[in-house]
């Protein structure tokens, strides 16, 4: 009996989820984007998930070298942007594990989400050990300045980089679950944008992604303001674990039969 249960669980873990049925976990991913990003932005005005801004910021830092004042200082904000950019891509690189396991397989989706939780846990511990505040009053006076906060920023960014790969490989209307720029463009140009009489999947799922991210940022900031950044990330760890378990409940792909293939 136990061997049958074990083989059944293994088969379930190795089965592929149906991307069309992943709305819940992907909405939760978008929620976590807002939740995690608000922690870093509130402290140092750097988004650990939105790397377009960080990349442009580094270009500005290089451009300053050629200005008349010859500012050779590598500003703290630029250092933080560079750390975030590098570690985000390092986290995304971990997505190559999915190339071996299978991007749609439940095992990889659960494992990838648990790795994100682990990365957030390390970030939370680093912020707790740093002893620094979580909310800055001005860009010129960031709350995170010591080495441990750099490490925390790196692990936070890596967690979102890995999340982006998991979301992207499922190839749904949620995109990477991180960057909404493309989603906003697609929402405003969706043929069914103003069709309020019926559900339009392409529009509705993108709106869910945007709303989830907004809600995540709102709740993340509320927890941050009351309990501080280490506690906020600790809550994020718990949410990541719940999302990981949620992949067990996503319906799998229907088996392809010869009849379906002939059709």
Order of alpha helices (4+ residues) and beta strands (2+ residues): alpha-alpha-alpha-alpha-alpha-alpha-alpha-alpha-alpha-alpha-alpha
